[in-house]
Structure formats: structure tokens, C-alpha cells
Amino acid sequence: MFEYTSRYYAIEQVISVAPDGREMIFIRRRFLPDPASAVPIAEHTVTQGERLDQITARYLTDPEQFWRVCDANNAMNPEELTSEIGRKLLIPLPQF
């Protein structure tokens, strides 16, 4: 259902049967991993005008992997990671 690089790839899929017999597929809730379990590959200092997708493309070569940086820095809102110039971001080793 999801690409192996998706944050939802390893989440269990569940089939629910509606009263009329229709089957609906959904995934279980994703819990954020403990940031302490992230293996750092770099530390990035945020500069003026940077976006998280740009930072992620630079270090992980895929801007859609921004969620890995969010998880490693315990952020629910990606924009908060780049809102403060000078903030240090942990860039994690991707774990598949």
C-alpha cells in the first residue's frame, strides 16, 4: 500500500467490514519513535530562508524524507524546525 520509504510502510493494515458488507482498509495509528534511538549522520544549523525539504534533500537526497528529521528532532510540525535561525537539527541515518 505504501512505498518502503514512507513513514507508514511498516504500519499494520486492518480491514474493517461495514454493516452492509463493504470492506474498508485502513492503517493503525503511527506512534513517534523515541528520538534517542536516532543514529545521527550530521547536525545542521538552520539559516535564513531554509525549508525542511531542502535540508532533507541535501543530507538524505530525498526531500520527501523530511519526516525522518521531524522524528529525530521530536517535532510534530515540520515548520517549527526551520522557524528559528540558528537552531541545530539532528539529521538521522535512514533506517528501513
A tleap script that builds the chain and sets N, CA, C and O, in Angstrom:
source leaprc.protein.ff14SB
mol = sequence {
  NMET PHE GLU TYR THR SER ARG TYR TYR ALA
  ILE GLU GLN VAL ILE SER VAL ALA PRO ASP
  GLY ARG GLU MET ILE PHE ILE ARG ARG ARG
  PHE LEU PRO ASP PRO ALA SER ALA VAL PRO
  ILE ALA GLU HIE THR VAL THR GLN GLY GLU
  ARG LEU ASP GLN ILE THR ALA ARG TYR LEU
  THR ASP PRO GLU GLN PHE TRP ARG VAL CYS
  ASP ALA ASN ASN ALA MET ASN PRO GLU GLU
  LEU THR SER GLU ILE GLY ARG LYS LEU LEU
  ILE PRO LEU PRO GLN CPHE
}
set mol.1.N position { 0.819 -1.185 0.000 }
set mol.1.CA position { 0.000 0.000 0.000 }
set mol.1.C position { 0.873 1.264 0.000 }
set mol.1.O position { 0.527 2.246 -0.657 }
set mol.2.N position { 1.997 1.254 0.726 }
set mol.2.CA position { 2.892 2.401 0.795 }
set mol.2.C position { 4.282 2.006 0.321 }
set mol.2.O position { 4.687 0.851 0.457 }
set mol.3.N position { 5.015 2.973 -0.237 }
set mol.3.CA position { 6.400 2.752 -0.645 }
set mol.3.C position { 7.242 2.459 0.597 }
set mol.3.O position { 6.884 2.873 1.700 }
set mol.4.N position { 8.355 1.750 0.424 }
set mol.4.CA position { 9.187 1.394 1.570 }
set mol.4.C position { 9.811 2.615 2.245 }
set mol.4.O position { 10.258 2.517 3.388 }
set mol.5.N position { 9.852 3.754 1.568 }
set mol.5.CA position { 10.399 4.978 2.162 }
set mol.5.C position { 9.342 5.784 2.915 }
set mol.5.O position { 9.669 6.805 3.520 }
set mol.6.N position { 8.106 5.354 2.890 }
set mol.6.CA position { 7.028 6.075 3.563 }
set mol.6.C position { 7.072 5.844 5.070 }
set mol.6.O position { 7.454 4.769 5.532 }
set mol.7.N position { 6.686 6.845 5.815 }
set mol.7.CA position { 6.623 6.693 7.272 }
set mol.7.C position { 5.550 5.681 7.671 }
set mol.7.O position { 5.545 5.206 8.806 }
set mol.8.N position { 4.652 5.348 6.764 }
set mol.8.CA position { 3.561 4.417 7.057 }
set mol.8.C position { 3.824 2.990 6.557 }
set mol.8.O position { 2.984 2.109 6.740 }
set mol.9.N position { 4.969 2.762 5.935 }
set mol.9.CA position { 5.258 1.476 5.306 }
set mol.9.C position { 5.100 0.287 6.269 }
set mol.9.O position { 4.480 -0.716 5.913 }
set mol.10.N position { 5.647 0.392 7.461 }
set mol.10.CA position { 5.658 -0.745 8.389 }
set mol.10.C position { 4.442 -0.778 9.325 }
set mol.10.O position { 4.361 -1.630 10.210 }
set mol.11.N position { 3.511 0.138 9.128 }
set mol.11.CA position { 2.332 0.178 9.997 }
set mol.11.C position { 1.321 -0.877 9.541 }
set mol.11.O position { 1.066 -1.030 8.346 }
set mol.12.N position { 0.765 -1.582 10.485 }
set mol.12.CA position { -0.179 -2.657 10.191 }
set mol.12.C position { -1.430 -2.137 9.488 }
set mol.12.O position { -2.002 -1.118 9.874 }
set mol.13.N position { -1.837 -2.856 8.454 }
set mol.13.CA position { -3.088 -2.553 7.760 }
set mol.13.C position { -4.197 -3.424 8.345 }
set mol.13.O position { -3.989 -4.591 8.677 }
set mol.14.N position { -5.365 -2.829 8.459 }
set mol.14.CA position { -6.510 -3.528 9.047 }
set mol.14.C position { -7.691 -3.419 8.089 }
set mol.14.O position { -7.896 -2.387 7.451 }
set mol.15.N position { -8.458 -4.495 7.999 }
set mol.15.CA position { -9.671 -4.483 7.183 }
set mol.15.C position { -10.866 -4.451 8.118 }
set mol.15.O position { -11.001 -5.289 9.010 }
set mol.16.N position { -11.721 -3.479 7.902 }
set mol.16.CA position { -12.941 -3.348 8.682 }
set mol.16.C position { -14.117 -3.613 7.750 }
set mol.16.O position { -14.150 -3.117 6.624 }
set mol.17.N position { -15.065 -4.384 8.216 }
set mol.17.CA position { -16.235 -4.709 7.408 }
set mol.17.C position { -17.427 -3.896 7.923 }
set mol.17.O position { -17.818 -4.001 9.085 }
set mol.18.N position { -17.985 -3.095 7.037 }
set mol.18.CA position { -19.146 -2.265 7.379 }
set mol.18.C position { -20.393 -3.150 7.488 }
set mol.18.O position { -20.395 -4.272 6.983 }
set mol.19.N position { -21.437 -2.665 8.133 }
set mol.19.CA position { -22.668 -3.443 8.257 }
set mol.19.C position { -23.240 -3.894 6.914 }
set mol.19.O position { -23.909 -4.925 6.838 }
set mol.20.N position { -22.980 -3.128 5.862 }
set mol.20.CA position { -23.508 -3.519 4.547 }
set mol.20.C position { -22.570 -4.471 3.801 }
set mol.20.O position { -22.829 -4.821 2.649 }
set mol.21.N position { -21.472 -4.892 4.459 }
set mol.21.CA position { -20.561 -5.861 3.858 }
set mol.21.C position { -19.361 -5.261 3.133 }
set mol.21.O position { -18.457 -5.989 2.723 }
set mol.22.N position { -19.345 -3.950 2.974 }
set mol.22.CA position { -18.194 -3.317 2.311 }
set mol.22.C position { -16.967 -3.431 3.191 }
set mol.22.O position { -17.041 -3.252 4.407 }
set mol.23.N position { -15.823 -3.733 2.560 }
set mol.23.CA position { -14.562 -3.791 3.290 }
set mol.23.C position { -13.826 -2.476 3.140 }
set mol.23.O position { -13.723 -1.929 2.042 }
set mol.24.N position { -13.316 -1.972 4.254 }
set mol.24.CA position { -12.542 -0.738 4.249 }
set mol.24.C position { -11.168 -1.041 4.834 }
set mol.24.O position { -11.051 -1.620 5.914 }
set mol.25.N position { -10.144 -0.646 4.114 }
set mol.25.CA position { -8.778 -0.862 4.570 }
set mol.25.C position { -8.260 0.437 5.188 }
set mol.25.O position { -8.408 1.514 4.610 }
set mol.26.N position { -7.665 0.323 6.342 }
set mol.26.CA position { -7.036 1.481 6.972 }
set mol.26.C position { -5.782 1.007 7.687 }
set mol.26.O position { -5.563 -0.193 7.857 }
set mol.27.N position { -4.972 1.956 8.099 }
set mol.27.CA position { -3.772 1.588 8.845 }
set mol.27.C position { -3.926 2.019 10.293 }
set mol.27.O position { -4.651 2.961 10.613 }
set mol.28.N position { -3.226 1.307 11.149 }
set mol.28.CA position { -3.261 1.646 12.567 }
set mol.28.C position { -2.510 2.952 12.799 }
set mol.28.O position { -1.804 3.435 11.914 }
set mol.29.N position { -2.661 3.504 13.959 }
set mol.29.CA position { -2.010 4.752 14.323 }
set mol.29.C position { -0.491 4.583 14.349 }
set mol.29.O position { 0.025 3.559 14.798 }
set mol.30.N position { 0.204 5.590 13.865 }
set mol.30.CA position { 1.662 5.582 13.903 }
set mol.30.C position { 2.123 6.332 15.145 }
set mol.30.O position { 1.764 7.493 15.341 }
set mol.31.N position { 2.910 5.676 15.975 }
set mol.31.CA position { 3.473 6.310 17.152 }
set mol.31.C position { 4.871 6.809 16.813 }
set mol.31.O position { 5.634 6.124 16.131 }
set mol.32.N position { 5.200 7.991 17.286 }
set mol.32.CA position { 6.525 8.542 17.015 }
set mol.32.C position { 7.583 7.744 17.759 }
set mol.32.O position { 7.395 7.385 18.921 }
set mol.33.N position { 8.695 7.467 17.088 }
set mol.33.CA position { 9.770 6.733 17.755 }
set mol.33.C position { 10.491 7.628 18.767 }
set mol.33.O position { 10.405 8.854 18.696 }
set mol.34.N position { 11.183 7.016 19.682 }
set mol.34.CA position { 11.977 7.750 20.660 }
set mol.34.C position { 13.123 8.443 19.920 }
set mol.34.O position { 13.914 7.768 19.261 }
set mol.35.N position { 13.235 9.773 20.010 }
set mol.35.CA position { 14.314 10.471 19.308 }
set mol.35.C position { 15.702 9.973 19.711 }
set mol.35.O position { 16.645 10.083 18.928 }
set mol.36.N position { 15.838 9.433 20.907 }
set mol.36.CA position { 17.122 8.923 21.366 }
set mol.36.C position { 17.578 7.709 20.562 }
set mol.36.O position { 18.758 7.356 20.587 }
set mol.37.N position { 16.650 7.068 19.847 }
set mol.37.CA position { 17.013 5.896 19.053 }
set mol.37.C position { 17.578 6.267 17.676 }
set mol.37.O position { 18.058 5.397 16.949 }
set mol.38.N position { 17.523 7.560 17.315 }
set mol.38.CA position { 18.041 8.009 16.024 }
set mol.38.C position { 19.563 7.934 16.013 }
set mol.38.O position { 20.224 8.303 16.984 }
set mol.39.N position { 20.105 7.452 14.902 }
set mol.39.CA position { 21.555 7.407 14.716 }
set mol.39.C position { 21.933 8.632 13.894 }
set mol.39.O position { 21.577 8.717 12.719 }
set mol.40.N position { 22.653 9.585 14.495 }
set mol.40.CA position { 22.954 10.819 13.767 }
set mol.40.C position { 24.016 10.626 12.687 }
set mol.40.O position { 25.000 9.912 12.878 }
set mol.41.N position { 23.791 11.285 11.541 }
set mol.41.CA position { 24.817 11.316 10.495 }
set mol.41.C position { 25.358 12.731 10.320 }
set mol.41.O position { 26.436 12.926 9.758 }
set mol.42.N position { 24.598 13.725 10.809 }
set mol.42.CA position { 25.036 15.117 10.707 }
set mol.42.C position { 24.215 15.972 11.657 }
set mol.42.O position { 23.168 15.570 12.165 }
set mol.43.N position { 24.745 17.177 11.874 }
set mol.43.CA position { 23.990 18.199 12.583 }
set mol.43.C position { 23.950 19.403 11.658 }
set mol.43.O position { 24.974 19.814 11.113 }
set mol.44.N position { 22.769 19.960 11.485 }
set mol.44.CA position { 22.590 21.088 10.570 }
set mol.44.C position { 22.134 22.300 11.357 }
set mol.44.O position { 21.264 22.201 12.223 }
set mol.45.N position { 22.728 23.452 11.048 }
set mol.45.CA position { 22.309 24.710 11.651 }
set mol.45.C position { 21.431 25.451 10.655 }
set mol.45.O position { 21.855 25.745 9.538 }
set mol.46.N position { 20.218 25.746 11.063 }
set mol.46.CA position { 19.228 26.398 10.197 }
set mol.46.C position { 19.668 27.824 9.880 }
set mol.46.O position { 20.072 28.575 10.768 }
set mol.47.N position { 19.581 28.188 8.591 }
set mol.47.CA position { 19.890 29.541 8.151 }
set mol.47.C position { 18.630 30.198 7.583 }
set mol.47.O position { 17.616 29.539 7.356 }
set mol.48.N position { 18.720 31.493 7.363 }
set mol.48.CA position { 17.595 32.292 6.863 }
set mol.48.C position { 17.012 31.695 5.580 }
set mol.48.O position { 17.751 31.422 4.635 }
set mol.49.N position { 15.706 31.494 5.542 }
set mol.49.CA position { 15.004 31.090 4.334 }
set mol.49.C position { 15.042 29.603 4.012 }
set mol.49.O position { 14.484 29.186 2.997 }
set mol.50.N position { 15.678 28.801 4.839 }
set mol.50.CA position { 15.730 27.361 4.553 }
set mol.50.C position { 14.391 26.698 4.848 }
set mol.50.O position { 13.644 27.107 5.737 }
set mol.51.N position { 14.122 25.662 4.068 }
set mol.51.CA position { 12.937 24.825 4.308 }
set mol.51.C position { 13.427 23.417 4.626 }
set mol.51.O position { 14.520 23.011 4.230 }
set mol.52.N position { 12.593 22.692 5.348 }
set mol.52.CA position { 12.980 21.348 5.769 }
set mol.52.C position { 13.166 20.407 4.587 }
set mol.52.O position { 14.046 19.547 4.621 }
set mol.53.N position { 12.353 20.553 3.538 }
set mol.53.CA position { 12.526 19.674 2.379 }
set mol.53.C position { 13.876 19.913 1.705 }
set mol.53.O position { 14.484 18.975 1.191 }
set mol.54.N position { 14.347 21.159 1.704 }
set mol.54.CA position { 15.663 21.456 1.123 }
set mol.54.C position { 16.779 20.831 1.952 }
set mol.54.O position { 17.730 20.266 1.411 }
set mol.55.N position { 16.650 20.938 3.255 }
set mol.55.CA position { 17.658 20.359 4.156 }
set mol.55.C position { 17.695 18.846 3.992 }
set mol.55.O position { 18.767 18.245 3.919 }
set mol.56.N position { 16.528 18.244 3.936 }
set mol.56.CA position { 16.441 16.790 3.802 }
set mol.56.C position { 16.998 16.328 2.463 }
set mol.56.O position { 17.678 15.303 2.398 }
set mol.57.N position { 16.723 17.063 1.404 }
set mol.57.CA position { 17.281 16.711 0.089 }
set mol.57.C position { 18.806 16.762 0.124 }
set mol.57.O position { 19.476 15.930 -0.486 }
set mol.58.N position { 19.337 17.729 0.830 }
set mol.58.CA position { 20.802 17.886 0.908 }
set mol.58.C position { 21.465 16.708 1.606 }
set mol.58.O position { 22.477 16.192 1.130 }
set mol.59.N position { 20.904 16.280 2.727 }
set mol.59.CA position { 21.541 15.234 3.531 }
set mol.59.C position { 21.072 13.823 3.193 }
set mol.59.O position { 21.861 12.879 3.231 }
set mol.60.N position { 19.797 13.676 2.865 }
set mol.60.CA position { 19.236 12.335 2.633 }
set mol.60.C position { 18.899 12.093 1.163 }
set mol.60.O position { 18.417 11.016 0.813 }
set mol.61.N position { 19.140 13.061 0.313 }
set mol.61.CA position { 18.908 13.024 -1.141 }
set mol.61.C position { 17.447 12.813 -1.552 }
set mol.61.O position { 17.164 12.475 -2.701 }
set mol.62.N position { 16.536 13.013 -0.620 }
set mol.62.CA position { 15.119 12.850 -0.928 }
set mol.62.C position { 14.314 13.812 -0.061 }
set mol.62.O position { 14.209 13.599 1.147 }
set mol.63.N position { 13.741 14.869 -0.649 }
set mol.63.CA position { 13.009 15.846 0.160 }
set mol.63.C position { 11.785 15.273 0.865 }
set mol.63.O position { 11.320 15.836 1.856 }
set mol.64.N position { 11.259 14.154 0.360 }
set mol.64.CA position { 10.083 13.549 0.988 }
set mol.64.C position { 10.415 12.799 2.279 }
set mol.64.O position { 9.519 12.298 2.960 }
set mol.65.N position { 11.697 12.725 2.609 }
set mol.65.CA position { 12.107 12.056 3.845 }
set mol.65.C position { 12.187 13.024 5.024 }
set mol.65.O position { 12.772 12.703 6.059 }
set mol.66.N position { 11.598 14.210 4.863 }
set mol.66.CA position { 11.597 15.222 5.926 }
set mol.66.C position { 11.075 14.662 7.244 }
set mol.66.O position { 11.484 15.105 8.318 }
set mol.67.N position { 10.178 13.696 7.162 }
set mol.67.CA position { 9.581 13.130 8.362 }
set mol.67.C position { 10.626 12.460 9.255 }
set mol.67.O position { 10.454 12.390 10.472 }
set mol.68.N position { 11.704 11.973 8.652 }
set mol.68.CA position { 12.775 11.360 9.453 }
set mol.68.C position { 13.453 12.410 10.340 }
set mol.68.O position { 13.781 12.144 11.496 }
set mol.69.N position { 13.654 13.595 9.782 }
set mol.69.CA position { 14.251 14.692 10.550 }
set mol.69.C position { 13.278 15.137 11.646 }
set mol.69.O position { 13.693 15.438 12.765 }
set mol.70.N position { 12.002 15.176 11.322 }
set mol.70.CA position { 10.988 15.508 12.344 }
set mol.70.C position { 11.033 14.508 13.491 }
set mol.70.O position { 11.060 14.898 14.658 }
set mol.71.N position { 11.039 13.228 13.164 }
set mol.71.CA position { 11.067 12.197 14.204 }
set mol.71.C position { 12.312 12.331 15.081 }
set mol.71.O position { 12.224 12.244 16.306 }
set mol.72.N position { 13.470 12.543 14.452 }
set mol.72.CA position { 14.735 12.618 15.190 }
set mol.72.C position { 14.811 13.850 16.083 }
set mol.72.O position { 15.552 13.868 17.065 }
set mol.73.N position { 14.034 14.890 15.733 }
set mol.73.CA position { 14.058 16.129 16.497 }
set mol.73.C position { 12.778 16.342 17.304 }
set mol.73.O position { 12.519 17.438 17.802 }
set mol.74.N position { 11.986 15.281 17.423 }
set mol.74.CA position { 10.759 15.279 18.230 }
set mol.74.C position { 9.813 16.421 17.853 }
set mol.74.O position { 9.324 17.151 18.716 }
set mol.75.N position { 9.568 16.560 16.560 }
set mol.75.CA position { 8.707 17.643 16.069 }
set mol.75.C position { 7.477 17.081 15.386 }
set mol.75.O position { 7.574 16.221 14.510 }
set mol.76.N position { 6.324 17.571 15.794 }
set mol.76.CA position { 5.077 17.192 15.139 }
set mol.76.C position { 4.789 18.109 13.951 }
set mol.76.O position { 4.134 17.700 12.992 }
set mol.77.N position { 5.277 19.343 14.015 }
set mol.77.CA position { 5.054 20.332 12.963 }
set mol.77.C position { 6.378 20.608 12.257 }
set mol.77.O position { 7.265 21.220 12.853 }
set mol.78.N position { 6.540 20.175 11.006 }
set mol.78.CA position { 7.810 20.365 10.300 }
set mol.78.C position { 8.269 21.819 10.234 }
set mol.78.O position { 9.469 22.093 10.279 }
set mol.79.N position { 7.333 22.742 10.129 }
set mol.79.CA position { 7.707 24.154 10.007 }
set mol.79.C position { 8.414 24.689 11.245 }
set mol.79.O position { 9.203 25.629 11.147 }
set mol.80.N position { 8.140 24.104 12.408 }
set mol.80.CA position { 8.785 24.603 13.622 }
set mol.80.C position { 10.294 24.361 13.608 }
set mol.80.O position { 11.045 25.066 14.281 }
set mol.81.N position { 10.731 23.372 12.848 }
set mol.81.CA position { 12.158 23.054 12.821 }
set mol.81.C position { 12.987 24.120 12.114 }
set mol.81.O position { 14.175 24.264 12.406 }
set mol.82.N position { 12.394 24.860 11.201 }
set mol.82.CA position { 13.149 25.878 10.469 }
set mol.82.C position { 12.707 27.305 10.812 }
set mol.82.O position { 13.159 28.258 10.176 }
set mol.83.N position { 11.844 27.459 11.792 }
set mol.83.CA position { 11.335 28.795 12.131 }
set mol.83.C position { 12.341 29.619 12.935 }
set mol.83.O position { 12.222 30.843 13.000 }
set mol.84.N position { 13.321 28.970 13.543 }
set mol.84.CA position { 14.313 29.675 14.358 }
set mol.84.C position { 15.690 29.565 13.705 }
set mol.84.O position { 16.273 28.482 13.642 }
set mol.85.N position { 16.199 30.688 13.223 }
set mol.85.CA position { 17.528 30.711 12.620 }
set mol.85.C position { 18.552 30.357 13.695 }
set mol.85.O position { 18.500 30.869 14.813 }
set mol.86.N position { 19.473 29.481 13.343 }
set mol.86.CA position { 20.496 29.045 14.279 }
set mol.86.C position { 20.171 27.761 15.005 }
set mol.86.O position { 21.020 27.202 15.700 }
set mol.87.N position { 18.945 27.287 14.850 }
set mol.87.CA position { 18.566 26.032 15.509 }
set mol.87.C position { 19.395 24.892 14.946 }
set mol.87.O position { 19.645 24.832 13.742 }
set mol.88.N position { 19.820 23.992 15.814 }
set mol.88.CA position { 20.585 22.816 15.406 }
set mol.88.C position { 19.627 21.652 15.210 }
set mol.88.O position { 18.829 21.327 16.089 }
set mol.89.N position { 19.721 21.032 14.041 }
set mol.89.CA position { 18.873 19.877 13.723 }
set mol.89.C position { 19.728 18.627 13.628 }
set mol.89.O position { 20.785 18.628 12.997 }
set mol.90.N position { 19.268 17.579 14.251 }
set mol.90.CA position { 19.898 16.276 14.111 }
set mol.90.C position { 19.415 15.667 12.804 }
set mol.90.O position { 18.210 15.577 12.566 }
set mol.91.N position { 20.334 15.253 11.967 }
set mol.91.CA position { 19.985 14.558 10.720 }
set mol.91.C position { 20.262 13.079 10.972 }
set mol.91.O position { 21.406 12.693 11.211 }
set mol.92.N position { 19.206 12.240 10.920 }
set mol.92.CA position { 19.394 10.824 11.279 }
set mol.92.C position { 19.764 9.956 10.084 }
set mol.92.O position { 19.471 10.282 8.934 }
set mol.93.N position { 20.404 8.859 10.390 }
set mol.93.CA position { 20.652 7.819 9.410 }
set mol.93.C position { 19.321 7.171 9.093 }
set mol.93.O position { 18.643 6.701 10.007 }
set mol.94.N position { 18.917 7.127 7.820 }
set mol.94.CA position { 17.639 6.478 7.496 }
set mol.94.C position { 17.659 5.007 7.881 }
set mol.94.O position { 18.609 4.292 7.561 }
set mol.95.N position { 16.642 4.564 8.548 }
set mol.95.CA position { 16.508 3.157 8.930 }
set mol.95.C position { 15.279 2.588 8.240 }
set mol.95.O position { 14.170 3.093 8.412 }
set mol.96.N position { 15.479 1.555 7.474 }
set mol.96.CA position { 14.368 0.951 6.708 }
set mol.96.C position { 13.964 -0.356 7.331 }
set mol.96.O position { 13.051 -1.019 6.839 }
savepdb mol mol.pdb
quit
